[in-house]
Structures are given as structure tokens and as C-alpha cells.
Amino acid sequence: MTQPTPAFQSVPDRSRYVLDLDGRVIGKALYGDEGATRTFVHTEVDAEFTGHGLATSLIAQAVADSRAAGKTVQATCPLVAAYLEKNPA
């Protein structure tokens, strides 16, 4: 059986991106903006959904959306930092 695909959503009023599965937030990437710089500070996916690449997918989409908005992306979150190292601008 295949896993359902969660929807990626930007929630700018809460400074986060989320993965939504049937109305339930199962993953989030939190950030802070300072001018043109967006710093990702924390990323998590619910334990029951780990091991399916959802954190990487969430980060990839969040970084792409941030860059499309003209933001320079930085990270204190280790997951996002590792992603940026492997996928420089």
C-alpha cells in the first residue's frame, strides 16, 4: 500500500511551512525573517511518518519557495543546513 501524499503549504503569518495530510499537520519547517534573509530554525515530521523522505521534501519545497520570494536562505536547523550544503543556490 502506498502512503498518501501530504500537501505542502506556506503559513507566513506563523513563519512556517507545513505538510498537511487530511487536515492534520504532520510536518513543519519553522523560520524567521530579517530583511531579505530567511533563517530556518527547526524542522520536524511526526514520528509515524519518518523514513519516507517527507522532511527532505518539505525542506526542498520550503527552500525553493523562499528563494522564489527573493530570500537568501540560511539555517540553524541541522536538517536544513545539510540540505543547503548538498543543494547550494
Phi and psi restraints in degrees (value plus and minus 20) as a CYANA .aco file:
   2 THR   PHI    -106.9   -66.9
   2 THR   PSI     130.8   170.8
   3 GLN   PHI     -95.2   -55.2
   3 GLN   PSI     120.8   160.8
   4 PRO   PHI     -83.2   -43.2
   4 PRO   PSI     132.4   172.4
   5 THR   PHI    -114.7   -74.7
   5 THR   PSI      99.4   139.4
   6 PRO   PHI     -93.4   -53.4
   6 PRO   PSI     135.2   175.2
   7 ALA   PHI    -110.0   -70.0
   7 ALA   PSI     115.2   155.2
   8 PHE   PHI    -104.7   -64.7
   8 PHE   PSI     112.7   152.7
   9 GLN   PHI    -159.1  -119.1
   9 GLN   PSI     120.8   160.8
  10 SER   PHI    -113.4   -73.4
  10 SER   PSI     113.1   153.1
  11 VAL   PHI    -146.3  -106.3
  11 VAL   PSI      54.7    94.7
  12 PRO   PHI     -82.9   -42.9
  12 PRO   PSI     -49.9    -9.9
  13 ASP   PHI     -90.0   -50.0
  13 ASP   PSI     -33.0     7.0
  14 ARG   PHI    -136.5   -96.5
  14 ARG   PSI     -10.7    29.3
  15 SER   PHI      31.7    71.7
  15 SER   PSI      35.3    75.3
  16 ARG   PHI    -177.7  -137.7
  16 ARG   PSI     140.8   180.8
  17 TYR   PHI    -135.8   -95.8
  17 TYR   PSI     125.8   165.8
  18 VAL   PHI    -154.0  -114.0
  18 VAL   PSI     139.7   179.7
  19 LEU   PHI    -129.0   -89.0
  19 LEU   PSI     102.7   142.7
  20 ASP   PHI    -132.2   -92.2
  20 ASP   PSI     109.5   149.5
  21 LEU   PHI    -144.9  -104.9
  21 LEU   PSI      86.0   126.0
  22 ASP   PHI      34.9    74.9
  22 ASP   PSI      23.7    63.7
  23 GLY   PHI      64.2   104.2
  23 GLY   PSI     -17.7    22.3
  24 ARG   PHI    -132.9   -92.9
  24 ARG   PSI     107.3   147.3
  25 VAL   PHI     -96.5   -56.5
  25 VAL   PSI      97.7   137.7
  26 ILE   PHI    -130.2   -90.2
  26 ILE   PSI     -25.1    14.9
  27 GLY   PHI    -179.0  -139.0
  27 GLY   PSI     132.3   172.3
  28 LYS   PHI    -173.1  -133.1
  28 LYS   PSI     129.4   169.4
  29 ALA   PHI    -146.8  -106.8
  29 ALA   PSI      96.4   136.4
  30 LEU   PHI    -118.1   -78.1
  30 LEU   PSI     124.3   164.3
  31 TYR   PHI    -165.6  -125.6
  31 TYR   PSI     146.2   186.2
  32 GLY   PHI    -149.4  -109.4
  32 GLY   PSI     121.0   161.0
  33 ASP   PHI    -126.9   -86.9
  33 ASP   PSI     117.7   157.7
  34 GLU   PHI    -157.6  -117.6
  34 GLU   PSI      82.4   122.4
  35 GLY   PHI      42.8    82.8
  35 GLY   PSI    -148.0  -108.0
  36 ALA   PHI    -110.7   -70.7
  36 ALA   PSI      -9.4    30.6
  37 THR   PHI    -129.7   -89.7
  37 THR   PSI     110.0   150.0
  38 ARG   PHI    -133.3   -93.3
  38 ARG   PSI     102.7   142.7
  39 THR   PHI    -131.5   -91.5
  39 THR   PSI      98.9   138.9
  40 PHE   PHI    -102.8   -62.8
  40 PHE   PSI     107.1   147.1
  41 VAL   PHI    -130.3   -90.3
  41 VAL   PSI     -41.1    -1.1
  42 HIS   PHI    -182.1  -142.1
  42 HIS   PSI     120.0   160.0
  43 THR   PHI    -156.4  -116.4
  43 THR   PSI     117.3   157.3
  44 GLU   PHI    -171.5  -131.5
  44 GLU   PSI     132.1   172.1
  45 VAL   PHI    -150.3  -110.3
  45 VAL   PSI     117.6   157.6
  46 ASP   PHI     -71.0   -31.0
  46 ASP   PSI     121.6   161.6
  47 ALA   PHI     -74.2   -34.2
  47 ALA   PSI     -57.0   -17.0
  48 GLU   PHI     -89.5   -49.5
  48 GLU   PSI     -31.0     9.0
  49 PHE   PHI    -131.8   -91.8
  49 PHE   PSI     -13.1    26.9
  50 THR   PHI     -91.9   -51.9
  50 THR   PSI     137.5   177.5
  51 GLY   PHI      64.7   104.7
  51 GLY   PSI     -12.2    27.8
  52 HIS   PHI    -134.9   -94.9
  52 HIS   PSI     -11.3    28.7
  53 GLY   PHI      58.3    98.3
  53 GLY   PSI      -7.4    32.6
  54 LEU   PHI     -89.5   -49.5
  54 LEU   PSI     -57.0   -17.0
  55 ALA   PHI     -83.3   -43.3
  55 ALA   PSI     -63.4   -23.4
  56 THR   PHI     -83.8   -43.8
  56 THR   PSI     -61.9   -21.9
  57 SER   PHI     -83.1   -43.1
  57 SER   PSI     -64.2   -24.2
  58 LEU   PHI     -79.8   -39.8
  58 LEU   PSI     -67.0   -27.0
  59 ILE   PHI     -84.0   -44.0
  59 ILE   PSI     -65.4   -25.4
  60 ALA   PHI     -78.2   -38.2
  60 ALA   PSI     -65.2   -25.2
  61 GLN   PHI     -89.6   -49.6
  61 GLN   PSI     -58.8   -18.8
  62 ALA   PHI     -85.6   -45.6
  62 ALA   PSI     -63.0   -23.0
  63 VAL   PHI     -85.4   -45.4
  63 VAL   PSI     -65.1   -25.1
  64 ALA   PHI     -80.7   -40.7
  64 ALA   PSI     -64.0   -24.0
  65 ASP   PHI     -84.4   -44.4
  65 ASP   PSI     -61.0   -21.0
  66 SER   PHI     -83.9   -43.9
  66 SER   PSI     -65.6   -25.6
  67 ARG   PHI     -85.5   -45.5
  67 ARG   PSI     -58.1   -18.1
  68 ALA   PHI     -83.8   -43.8
  68 ALA   PSI     -47.1    -7.1
  69 ALA   PHI    -104.3   -64.3
  69 ALA   PSI     -17.0    23.0
  70 GLY   PHI      66.3   106.3
  70 GLY   PSI      -6.8    33.2
  71 LYS   PHI    -107.1   -67.1
  71 LYS   PSI     123.8   163.8
  72 THR   PHI    -105.8   -65.8
  72 THR   PSI     109.9   149.9
  73 VAL   PHI    -122.6   -82.6
  73 VAL   PSI     111.1   151.1
  74 GLN   PHI    -149.8  -109.8
  74 GLN   PSI     148.9   188.9
  75 ALA   PHI    -168.7  -128.7
  75 ALA   PSI     116.7   156.7
  76 THR   PHI    -123.6   -83.6
  76 THR   PSI     -35.1     4.9
  77 CYS   PHI     -92.8   -52.8
  77 CYS   PSI     104.8   144.8
  78 PRO   PHI     -80.1   -40.1
  78 PRO   PSI     -55.9   -15.9
  79 LEU   PHI     -84.9   -44.9
  79 LEU   PSI     -65.3   -25.3
  80 VAL   PHI     -88.6   -48.6
  80 VAL   PSI     -60.2   -20.2
  81 ALA   PHI     -78.7   -38.7
  81 ALA   PSI     -63.2   -23.2
  82 ALA   PHI     -85.0   -45.0
  82 ALA   PSI     -59.4   -19.4
  83 TYR   PHI     -82.7   -42.7
  83 TYR   PSI     -65.4   -25.4
  84 LEU   PHI     -84.0   -44.0
  84 LEU   PSI     -55.2   -15.2
  85 GLU   PHI     -85.0   -45.0
  85 GLU   PSI     -57.9   -17.9
  86 LYS   PHI    -102.6   -62.6
  86 LYS   PSI     -40.9    -0.9
  87 ASN   PHI    -152.8  -112.8
  87 ASN   PSI      47.6    87.6
  88 PRO   PHI     -85.6   -45.6
  88 PRO   PSI     139.0   179.0
